[in-house]
Amino acid sequence: MEFKSLVVWKDNKLVTFLSTFAGEVPKTTVKRYDKKEKKSIEIDCPFIVKEYNHHMGGVDLLDSNLGRLKILQSKKWYFRIFDHLLDLTVVNSWIL
């Protein structure tokens, strides 16, 4: 698999993106609050970050529903994987 880009962006923490779809350009600007200057400043934002934030809502919804609707809890790692896949299936079928 050939990767198109590897982007490291410093927001509040370092965020690393590895993508075959989007890259760093075209850049946009976003407003962030600067604690030192105590005002909002504009910084450059890579395209991949904008795309990630745009499509993040579905993942947040799934994680939220998984947190509320846990079916089983197990101590064995292989049962946890099975339980997680079962939970994903149930939540996704409920959403559909």
N, C-alpha and C positions, 0 to 999 in steps of 0.2 A: 504494500500500500504506500503510495506516495503522498506525503503531507504537503499541503500548500503553504501553511504558515505556522509558526510558533510565535506567539505574542505574549509578552509579560507586561502587565500594566499595573501601576501602583495607584490604587484608590486609597482606602484606609489601610489595606494590607496589599501585599503582592498577590496578583491574580494571574495565573498562567492559563493560556488557551492554546490548544493544539487542534487544528482544523484542516479538513480537506475542502471545505466549502467557502469560508470567508477568510479574509486577510486583514491586514492593518489599514490599508487604504480603501476607500476614501475616508479620511479622518473628519470627525465632527468636533464640536466643542460642547462641553457640558459645564454646568455650574456646580461648584463644590464649596463648602464652607471651610475657610482657612482659620484654624484656631490661633495662629500667631498674629495674623493681621485682623482677626475678628470681623471678617466680612466675606462675602461670596466672591470667588474668583472663577474665571473661565480657564479650563484646561482642555488639552486635546484628548479626544476619545477615539480609539481605534474602531473600525467598522464592525469587527467581530464582537466587541463588547455590546454595541448597539443591537446587533442581531440576537445575541444571547439574551439580553434583557427583554427584547420584544417577544421572544418565544418562551419565556420562562414561566408564564402563568399556568400552563397546563401541568408542568412538573410540580409547581407549588400546590396546585389543587389536589393532585394525586398524593403527594406527601401528607397534606393536611388530612385527607380522608383516610389514609393508611394509619395515621396517628390516632384517629378517633375510633376506627373500626377493626382493631386487632382481634383476630380470631383465637389464635393459640400462642402460647409462649413455651419454648422448650430450651433445655440446656445443651442438647447435642447440636453441633454445628450443622450437620446435614439435615436435621429436622427444621432448623431455623431457615435454611435456604428453601426447603419445601414449603414451610408455612408462609414465607414471604412471597413466593410465587403464587401460592393459593390466594393470599390476601390481594395481590395485584390483580389476579383474575377476577375475583369477586368485585373489587372496587371498579375496575374498568367495565365490567358487564353492567354494574349498577348505573354508571355514568352513561353508557350507551342506551 
